[in-house]
Amino acid sequence: MEGFWDIVLSKEVRAWGDTPSPAVAWLASHLPAPATVLVPGCGYGRNALGLARLGYRVVATDTSQAGLARARSAFADPAIEYLEQDAFGACGPVDAILAHYFLHLFLAAERSRLLTVWREALRPGGFIVLTALSTRCAFFGQGRELESGTWSNPGWIPIHFETPSALAAALEEQGFEAVHAEERLEPETKPTGQVDTASVYALARKRPMFEGAPR
Ligand SMILES: C[S@@+](CC[C@H](N)C(=O)[O-])C[C@H]1O[C@@H](n2cnc3c(N)ncnc32)[C@H](O)[C@@H]1O
């Protein structure tokens, strides 16, 4: 997948435009700055820079060297640390996590591992904002269903499509209190123009105590 992202992230036209996702403002409406926010899968840094401009300290990680090179040159800010780091590695502690259009790139076992890593990285009570493509999205159900809700999505990479209740349930299972989950239209500036993409937004908090899923 890394070669794939290097190609996407080094194209002259930026894949998702220059402006941050509305997910940045959504997190900011729940978390007073300053606070430290982890942005896994930061790409070329548009959301990291959006957070820094609102007064947060940001640790933004990605495995794509092309994405990070662009982030460090065009989306830099003294409050942002860009790190070449796999999202499955240990990280933190941080006050909040913003993972925009990231979790849906992985299969069920990996999504569950990521939620565990993020729970461990968060301070108690810390917020997590997750966004994902929705089952209402125009390209839901294309190609082969690799596992429940995850489609091969020919021409791109496999995507797991979410509903608000499924994403909230996945968070609850991993020791988060799901505060809110909803369908949203994500405004995206793609090389082909402006589109609104059906998405799911979820906001949750780390529970102070979590003893694992019941057996
Ligand atoms: C759909 S892009 C989202 C980019 C960014 N969140 C945004 O909205 O602008 C997914 C990003 O995840 C990164 N990525 C994929 N697998 C990763 C991994 N295991 N650890 C860290 N980053 C990864 C890719 O390099 C890519 O930048």
The ligand as a Gaussian input file, in Angstrom:
#p B3LYP/6-31G(d) Opt

LIG

0 1
 C       -6.806000       8.488000       2.446000
 S       -5.208000       9.108000       2.892000
 C       -5.743000      10.307000       4.098000
 C       -4.805000      11.472000       4.203000
 C       -5.208000      12.526000       5.247000
 N       -5.775000      11.945000       6.444000
 C       -6.131000      13.545000       4.662000
 O       -7.332000      13.483000       4.885000
 O       -5.639000      14.454000       3.980000
 C       -4.520000       7.810000       3.896000
 C       -3.111000       8.088000       4.407000
 O       -2.735000       7.000000       5.286000
 C       -1.352000       6.712000       5.095000
 N       -1.100000       5.341000       5.570000
 C       -1.495000       4.175000       5.022000
 N       -1.131000       3.135000       5.801000
 C       -0.488000       3.658000       6.887000
 C        0.082000       3.115000       8.062000
 N        0.094000       1.781000       8.301000
 N        0.604000       3.946000       8.989000
 C        0.595000       5.300000       8.775000
 N        0.075000       5.875000       7.679000
 C       -0.467000       5.068000       6.741000
 C       -1.139000       6.925000       3.601000
 O        0.213000       7.116000       3.289000
 C       -2.029000       8.156000       3.360000
 O       -1.287000       9.340000       3.565000

